[in-house]
Amino acid sequence: MIYSNQQTLTWWELRALQATNIENIDFPDLVALDKEEQIILIAEVKGLPFNFQDTKAKKYASLRLIDYLQAAKILIPFAMLIDVNNILIFKWDGNNLSEAIISLNTADVLSHYEPKFRDKRIFSLYLKGLTEAWLRDLAYHWKSAIPPFTKEMTEIGLLQLLEDGTTQLY
């Protein structure tokens, strides 16, 4: 823990603040860092009873991501929205968040890490953990030689950035 401005920050929170240098921006639910510890992806995660099928929830989550991306001192190339139905990945060019460049069925991806995914009620914290497991598997193959949707992550350029990196939940 690092003491700063009369509050205690974890190393990861400090990295997030360094990326933005703004304390009043909400941290994303999950960040992925490359092997040089640069943030390459931020994500908002909504488990039950919430989801991004609701237009207002999706818009609000997108605006939170955009706020963080705009405040960043570095270009963070990817953003992600995850709910129990879909994983949506977007590109950020420094000014605009693209439409989803890929949409994956969440159960198809995460049932590899929770075989009963389709049969369980998945709440936010658990969904964050499963998403983090998938991203870490993509980064350093802790569970699989070829993690789910490796080809798709390669095609959009995300896998190359994730390799040998790590993740952090907030």
C-alpha positions in Angstrom: 0.0 0.0 0.0 1.2 3.5 -0.8 0.2 6.5 1.2 -0.8 9.5 -0.9 -3.1 12.5 -0.5 -4.4 11.2 2.9 -5.6 7.9 1.4 -4.2 4.5 1.0 -3.7 3.2 -2.5 -2.8 -0.2 -3.8 -0.1 -0.4 -6.4 -2.7 -1.1 -9.0 -4.8 1.9 -8.0 -1.6 4.0 -8.2 -1.0 2.7 -11.7 -4.5 3.6 -12.7 -4.1 7.1 -11.3 -0.8 7.5 -13.1 -2.5 6.5 -16.3 -5.0 9.3 -15.9 -3.6 11.6 -13.3 -7.2 12.3 -12.3 -8.5 11.1 -9.0 -12.3 11.6 -9.7 -12.5 9.3 -12.7 -14.0 5.9 -11.7 -11.7 3.0 -12.2 -12.8 0.4 -14.6 -13.9 -3.0 -13.2 -10.9 -4.7 -14.8 -7.7 -3.7 -16.6 -5.3 -5.7 -18.6 -1.6 -4.7 -18.8 1.0 -5.7 -21.4 4.4 -7.1 -20.4 5.7 -3.6 -19.9 2.8 -3.0 -17.5 1.1 -0.5 -19.7 -2.7 -0.6 -19.7 -4.0 -2.1 -22.9 -7.6 -2.9 -22.1 -10.2 -1.6 -19.7 -13.5 -3.3 -19.0 -16.9 -2.9 -17.3 -18.5 -6.1 -16.0 -22.1 -6.6 -15.0 -23.3 -9.9 -13.5 -26.8 -10.8 -12.5 -29.3 -9.1 -12.1 -27.8 -6.5 -14.5 -26.8 -6.7 -18.1 -26.0 -4.6 -21.1 -29.2 -5.6 -23.0 -30.7 -2.5 -21.3 -29.8 0.4 -23.6 -29.4 2.8 -20.6 -27.0 0.5 -18.8 -24.9 -0.1 -21.9 -24.8 3.6 -22.6 -23.8 4.5 -19.0 -21.1 1.8 -19.0 -19.8 3.0 -22.4 -19.6 6.6 -21.1 -17.7 5.5 -18.0 -15.2 3.7 -20.3 -14.9 6.8 -22.5 -14.3 9.1 -19.5 -11.4 6.9 -18.4 -10.0 6.5 -21.9 -10.2 10.3 -22.5 -8.5 11.0 -19.2 -5.6 8.6 -19.8 -2.2 10.0 -20.6 -1.5 7.0 -22.8 -3.5 5.4 -25.6 -5.4 2.4 -24.3 -6.3 0.6 -27.4 -9.2 -1.7 -26.2 -12.3 -1.5 -24.1 -14.7 -4.3 -23.2 -18.2 -4.7 -21.8 -19.0 -8.0 -20.3 -22.3 -9.4 -19.0 -23.6 -12.9 -18.6 -24.8 -12.9 -22.2 -22.1 -11.2 -24.3 -18.5 -10.0 -24.3 -18.2 -6.9 -26.5 -14.8 -5.6 -27.4 -14.2 -2.1 -28.8 -11.2 -0.2 -30.2 -10.3 3.2 -28.9 -8.3 5.5 -31.3 -7.7 8.3 -28.8 -10.9 10.2 -29.7 -13.6 7.7 -30.5 -14.8 4.4 -29.2 -15.7 2.1 -32.1 -18.7 0.0 -32.4 -18.1 -3.5 -31.1 -15.4 -5.1 -33.3 -16.2 -8.5 -31.8 -19.1 -9.9 -29.9 -18.7 -13.2 -28.1 -21.2 -15.3 -26.3 -20.1 -15.1 -22.7 -21.0 -18.7 -21.8 -19.1 -20.0 -24.9 -16.0 -18.3 -23.6 -16.2 -18.6 -19.8 -17.7 -22.1 -19.5 -14.1 -23.3 -20.1 -13.3 -21.9 -16.7 -16.7 -22.6 -15.0 -18.3 -25.7 -16.6 -21.6 -25.0 -15.0 -21.7 -21.4 -16.3 -25.0 -22.0 -18.2 -26.7 -23.5 -15.2 -25.6 -21.0 -12.5 -26.5 -17.5 -11.5 -23.4 -15.5 -12.2 -23.0 -12.3 -10.2 -20.6 -9.5 -10.9 -17.7 -10.5 -8.7 -17.6 -14.0 -10.0 -18.0 -12.8 -13.6 -15.1 -10.5 -13.1 -13.0 -13.4 -11.8 -13.9 -15.7 -14.7 -13.2 -12.9 -17.2 -9.8 -12.3 -15.6 -9.1 -16.1 -15.7 -9.8 -16.0 -19.5 -7.6 -13.0 -20.1 -4.7 -14.4 -18.0 -5.1 -17.7 -19.9 -4.7 -15.8 -23.1 -1.7 -14.0 -21.6 0.3 -16.9 -20.4 -1.7 -20.2 -20.9 -2.1 -21.1 -17.3 -5.0 -23.5 -18.2 -5.0 -24.1 -21.9 -2.5 -24.4 -24.7 -5.1 -22.7 -26.9 -7.5 -20.7 -24.7 -11.1 -20.0 -26.0 -11.3 -17.6 -28.9 -7.5 -17.3 -29.3 -7.9 -16.9 -33.1 -10.4 -14.0 -32.8 -8.3 -12.2 -30.2 -5.3 -12.6 -32.6 -7.3 -11.2 -35.5 -8.2 -8.0 -33.7 -4.7 -7.5 -32.4 -5.5 -8.0 -28.7 -3.8 -11.3 -28.1 -0.4 -9.9 -29.1 -0.7 -7.2 -26.5 -2.0 -9.5 -23.8 0.9 -12.0 -24.2 3.0 -12.2 -21.0 0.9 -9.4 -19.4 -1.4 -9.5 -16.5 -4.8 -8.2 -15.2 -6.2 -6.5 -12.2 -9.7 -6.3 -10.8 -11.1 -3.2 -9.0 
